[in-house]
């Protein structure tokens, strides 16, 4: 049974903008939390200041997707992979709650949500997050975990619109090179 956690974004710009602009995802953020996120982006080059602004936004809106994405991007681009992975886990849990499916990504099935519909923002958010999770696991050397997450993503998105096969190809190339 596909859960009704779809959001129509036909009138939005890019897919990423639509995700953050929608009231459920990025809209509805308080003005103060929004100011904190903007301040974090403007002080990105000063780690302590940027992280302090992110923490203030989190205190105001602890489970808001815009705040989670702000943290994820900050940690990812700063090379703080383990911290980015922690945020990816929080994002997976949030998407699972919103779509009312298993909190363990391994137990999610293709029929649990409208994964084939790219206008279904929460399922799409889940898939992009799972892709990030897989990549981060691989970067940290947890290749089997990364492989399993990538294979789950391919199961959920057999048309590969999210681009998981590329991750799997890179992993398989690295394994082949290691074996040679």
C-alpha positions in Angstrom: 0.0 0.0 0.0 1.4 3.4 -1.0 1.2 5.9 1.8 -0.2 9.3 0.9 2.9 11.4 1.6 3.1 13.0 -1.8 3.4 16.7 -2.4 2.6 18.4 -5.7 5.5 20.6 -6.8 4.6 21.2 -10.5 4.8 25.0 -10.0 8.2 25.1 -8.4 11.7 25.6 -9.9 14.3 22.9 -9.6 13.6 19.7 -7.7 15.9 20.8 -4.8 14.2 24.2 -4.6 10.8 22.6 -4.6 11.8 20.3 -1.8 12.9 23.2 0.4 10.3 25.7 -0.7 7.4 23.4 0.1 5.6 24.2 3.4 6.2 20.7 4.7 9.9 20.7 3.9 11.4 24.2 3.9 8.5 26.5 4.2 6.9 27.1 7.5 10.3 27.7 9.2 10.2 30.5 11.7 11.8 33.8 10.6 14.4 33.5 13.4 15.4 30.0 12.4 15.6 31.1 8.8 17.8 34.0 9.8 20.1 31.6 11.6 20.4 29.4 8.6 21.2 32.4 6.4 23.8 33.6 9.0 25.3 30.1 8.9 25.7 30.1 5.2 27.2 33.6 5.3 29.7 32.5 7.9 30.5 29.1 6.3 34.2 29.9 6.2 34.3 30.4 10.0 33.5 26.9 11.3 32.6 27.9 14.9 30.3 30.8 13.9 28.6 28.8 11.2 28.0 25.8 13.5 26.8 28.1 16.2 24.1 29.6 13.9 23.1 26.1 12.9 22.7 25.1 16.5 20.5 28.1 17.2 18.3 27.2 14.2 18.2 23.6 15.6 17.1 24.9 19.0 14.3 26.8 17.4 13.2 24.1 14.9 14.9 20.8 15.9 13.2 18.5 13.5 12.8 20.9 10.5 14.1 19.5 7.3 15.7 22.8 6.3 17.8 22.8 9.5 18.7 19.2 9.0 19.8 19.9 5.4 21.8 22.9 6.6 23.7 20.7 9.0 24.2 18.0 6.4 25.6 20.3 3.8 27.8 22.1 6.4 29.3 18.8 7.7 29.6 17.2 4.2 31.4 20.1 2.6 33.6 20.6 5.6 34.7 16.9 5.2 33.1 16.0 8.6 31.8 12.8 7.2 30.9 11.0 10.4 28.8 14.0 11.5 27.2 14.2 8.1 26.3 10.5 8.5 24.6 11.2 11.8 22.5 13.9 10.1 21.7 11.5 7.2 20.4 9.0 9.8 18.2 11.7 11.3 16.9 12.6 7.8 16.1 8.9 7.1 14.2 8.7 10.4 12.3 11.9 9.6 11.2 10.7 6.2 10.2 7.3 7.6 8.0 9.0 10.2 6.4 11.3 7.6 5.7 8.4 5.3 4.7 6.1 8.1 7.1 3.3 7.1 9.8 1.3 8.8 12.4 3.3 10.6 15.1 0.8 9.5 15.7 1.6 5.8 16.4 -2.2 5.3 12.8 -2.9 6.0 11.4 -0.3 3.6 9.7 -1.8 0.5 8.9 -0.3 -2.9 5.2 -0.5 -2.2 5.6 1.5 1.1 5.6 4.9 -0.7 5.4 6.5 -4.2 9.1 6.1 -4.8 8.6 6.1 -8.6 6.9 9.5 -8.5 9.5 12.3 -8.3 6.8 14.7 -7.3 6.3 12.7 -4.1 8.7 14.8 -2.0 9.0 12.7 1.2 9.8 9.5 -0.7 12.2 11.4 -2.9 13.8 13.0 0.1 14.2 9.5 1.6 15.9 8.2 -1.5 18.3 11.1 -1.9 19.1 10.8 1.8 19.7 7.0 1.4 22.0 7.7 -1.5 24.0 10.2 0.7 24.0 7.6 3.5 25.4 5.0 1.2 28.1 7.3 -0.2 29.1 8.4 3.3 29.3 4.8 4.5 31.6 4.0 1.5 33.8 7.0 2.3 34.1 5.8 5.9 35.2 2.4 4.7 31.9 0.6 5.6 31.7 -0.8 2.1 29.2 -3.6 2.8 26.8 -1.1 4.5 27.2 1.3 1.6 26.5 -1.6 -0.9 23.4 -2.7 1.0 22.0 0.9 1.1 22.8 1.3 -2.6 21.1 -2.0 -3.5 18.0 -0.9 -1.4 17.9 2.3 -3.3 18.0 0.4 -6.6 15.2 -1.8 -5.3 13.1 1.3 -4.5 14.1 3.2 -7.7 14.6 0.5 -10.4 14.5 3.2 -13.1 17.6 4.7 -11.3 16.4 8.3 -11.5 18.3 9.0 -8.3 21.5 7.7 -9.8 22.4 4.9 -7.3 23.9 2.6 -10.0 26.8 5.0 -10.3 27.6 4.4 -6.7 27.4 0.7 -7.2 29.6 0.9 -10.3 32.2 2.9 -8.4 32.2 0.4 -5.5 32.5 -2.6 -7.9 35.4 -0.9 -9.8 37.2 -0.2 -6.5 36.7 -3.8 -5.4 37.9 -5.1 -8.7 41.0 -2.9 -8.5 41.7 -4.1 -5.0 41.5 -7.7 -6.1 43.8 -7.2 -9.1 
